[in-house]
Amino acid sequence: MKKTISYLLFMGVTVFLSAQSIQNDVVSSAGASGSSATMKIDYTVGEPVIELRQATTISASQGFHQPGLYVTAIDNPELEGIQCYPNPVDENLIVDIPASYTSSFVYTIYDLNGRVMVSETIASGSNAINMKSFAAGNYLLYVTETSTGKSFQSKILKVK
């Protein structure tokens, strides 16, 4: 009997001490904010709802929304017509710059920690960037026109 009580007490304490706690964090790929003259709303896609409050004409959930969430997009290039392919890339990434651009360019590839992996000068036309020695993962490509400072950005996925 003493063994059983000791065992149950030990297991109860073990479970209590090793129980996980819920953190008020959301890892999400999208969300937004909106407002009008009388109200403001913020949301995160995939946000867990932990409480719902309802009035006659409105309902609001209280989840784990993180104020100060800033979304940065790189989908709006200043330089039109530049293309990079294939993406995902295994060995050589091709950067095509239209012949209508007559100045030189500098391309820079960053890893997701912000480290410069490679940076070189290129011209208009088809340019091959050797990525064979890069580790598999995500990278950011920036192509900047040296005369104007305008840039083109792209997300690159390196495989193998």
C-alpha positions as CSV (number, residue, x, y, z in Angstrom):
1,M,0.0,0.0,0.0
2,K,2.8,2.4,0.9
3,K,4.5,1.6,-2.5
4,T,1.3,2.4,-4.4
5,I,0.8,5.7,-2.6
6,S,4.4,6.6,-3.0
7,Y,4.3,5.7,-6.7
8,L,1.1,7.7,-7.3
9,L,2.5,10.7,-5.4
10,F,5.8,10.5,-7.4
11,M,3.9,10.3,-10.7
12,G,1.6,13.2,-9.7
13,V,4.5,15.4,-8.9
14,T,6.4,14.4,-12.1
15,V,3.4,15.2,-14.2
16,F,2.8,18.5,-12.4
17,L,6.4,19.6,-12.8
18,S,6.8,18.6,-16.4
19,A,3.5,20.0,-17.7
20,Q,3.8,22.4,-20.6
21,S,2.6,26.0,-20.4
22,I,0.9,27.9,-23.2
23,Q,3.0,30.8,-24.5
24,N,1.3,33.9,-25.9
25,D,3.2,33.7,-29.2
26,V,1.9,33.3,-32.7
27,V,4.0,32.2,-35.6
28,S,2.1,33.2,-38.7
29,S,2.6,33.9,-42.4
30,A,0.0,36.5,-42.8
31,G,-2.2,39.0,-41.0
32,A,-3.4,42.6,-41.3
33,S,-4.9,45.6,-39.6
34,G,-7.9,47.7,-40.6
35,S,-9.6,50.7,-39.2
36,S,-12.5,53.0,-39.7
37,A,-13.6,56.2,-38.0
38,T,-15.1,54.2,-35.1
39,M,-13.1,51.0,-34.8
40,K,-9.8,49.3,-35.3
41,I,-9.2,45.6,-35.9
42,D,-6.1,43.5,-36.1
43,Y,-5.9,39.8,-37.1
44,T,-3.4,37.1,-37.7
45,V,-4.1,34.1,-40.0
46,G,-4.1,30.9,-38.0
47,E,-4.5,32.8,-34.7
48,P,-6.0,30.5,-32.0
49,V,-9.2,31.9,-30.4
50,I,-9.1,31.6,-26.7
51,E,-12.2,33.6,-25.8
52,L,-15.1,35.0,-27.7
53,R,-17.2,38.1,-26.6
54,Q,-20.4,38.9,-28.3
55,A,-22.8,41.8,-28.2
56,T,-26.0,42.2,-30.1
57,T,-24.2,43.5,-33.3
58,I,-20.6,42.6,-32.9
59,S,-18.4,39.7,-31.7
60,A,-14.7,39.8,-30.9
61,S,-12.2,37.1,-30.1
62,Q,-9.3,37.5,-27.7
63,G,-6.5,35.5,-29.1
64,F,-2.8,36.0,-29.0
65,H,-2.5,38.9,-31.5
66,Q,1.0,40.5,-31.3
67,P,0.9,44.3,-31.7
68,G,3.8,45.7,-33.6
69,L,3.7,42.9,-36.2
70,Y,5.2,44.3,-39.3
71,V,5.0,42.5,-42.6
72,T,7.8,43.2,-45.1
73,A,7.1,42.3,-48.8
74,I,9.6,42.3,-51.6
75,D,7.2,41.7,-54.4
76,N,7.2,45.3,-55.9
77,P,10.4,45.7,-57.9
78,E,11.8,49.1,-58.9
79,L,13.4,47.6,-61.9
80,E,11.0,46.1,-64.4
81,G,11.7,43.1,-66.6
82,I,14.5,41.4,-64.6
83,Q,14.0,37.7,-64.3
84,C,15.8,35.0,-62.3
85,Y,15.3,31.3,-62.8
86,P,15.2,28.4,-62.1
87,N,13.7,28.8,-58.6
88,P,14.3,26.5,-56.8
89,V,17.9,26.3,-58.0
90,D,20.4,23.5,-57.7
91,E,23.6,24.8,-59.4
92,N,23.3,27.9,-61.5
93,L,20.8,30.8,-61.0
94,I,20.2,32.8,-64.2
95,V,19.6,36.5,-63.9
96,D,18.2,38.0,-67.1
97,I,18.5,41.8,-67.3
98,P,16.8,43.4,-70.4
99,A,19.1,45.1,-73.0
100,S,17.2,48.3,-72.4
101,Y,19.2,48.8,-69.2
102,T,22.6,50.1,-70.3
103,S,24.3,50.7,-66.9
104,S,26.1,48.1,-64.8
105,F,24.5,46.2,-61.9
106,V,25.6,44.7,-58.6
107,Y,23.9,41.5,-57.4
108,T,24.2,40.5,-53.8
109,I,22.9,37.3,-52.3
110,Y,22.1,37.3,-48.5
111,D,21.2,34.4,-46.3
112,L,18.3,34.8,-43.9
113,N,20.6,36.0,-41.1
114,G,21.6,39.0,-43.3
115,R,25.1,37.7,-44.1
116,V,26.4,38.5,-47.6
117,M,27.1,35.3,-49.4
118,V,28.3,36.7,-52.7
119,S,28.3,40.2,-54.3
120,E,29.6,40.9,-57.9
121,T,29.1,43.3,-60.7
122,I,27.1,42.2,-63.8
123,A,25.8,43.7,-67.0
124,S,22.5,43.5,-68.9
125,G,21.9,40.2,-70.6
126,S,21.9,36.7,-69.2
127,N,24.1,36.2,-66.1
128,A,24.8,32.8,-64.4
129,I,25.4,32.8,-60.7
130,N,27.0,29.6,-59.4
131,M,25.2,28.5,-56.3
132,K,26.5,25.0,-56.2
133,S,28.6,25.6,-53.0
134,F,25.6,27.2,-51.1
135,A,23.9,25.1,-48.4
136,A,20.3,24.2,-49.1
137,G,18.0,26.9,-47.8
138,N,16.4,30.3,-48.5
139,Y,18.3,33.3,-49.7
140,L,17.5,36.8,-50.8
141,L,18.8,38.1,-54.2
142,Y,19.2,41.9,-54.6
143,V,20.1,43.3,-58.1
144,T,20.9,47.0,-57.9
145,E,21.5,49.4,-60.8
146,T,24.7,51.3,-60.0
147,S,23.7,54.5,-61.7
148,T,20.3,55.0,-60.1
149,G,20.3,52.8,-57.0
150,K,17.0,51.2,-58.0
151,S,16.8,47.5,-57.2
152,F,15.1,44.2,-57.9
153,Q,14.6,41.6,-55.1
154,S,13.7,38.0,-55.2
155,K,13.5,35.1,-52.7
156,I,15.6,32.2,-53.8
157,L,15.3,28.5,-52.7
158,K,18.5,26.5,-52.9
159,V,18.0,22.8,-53.0
160,K,20.4,19.8,-52.5
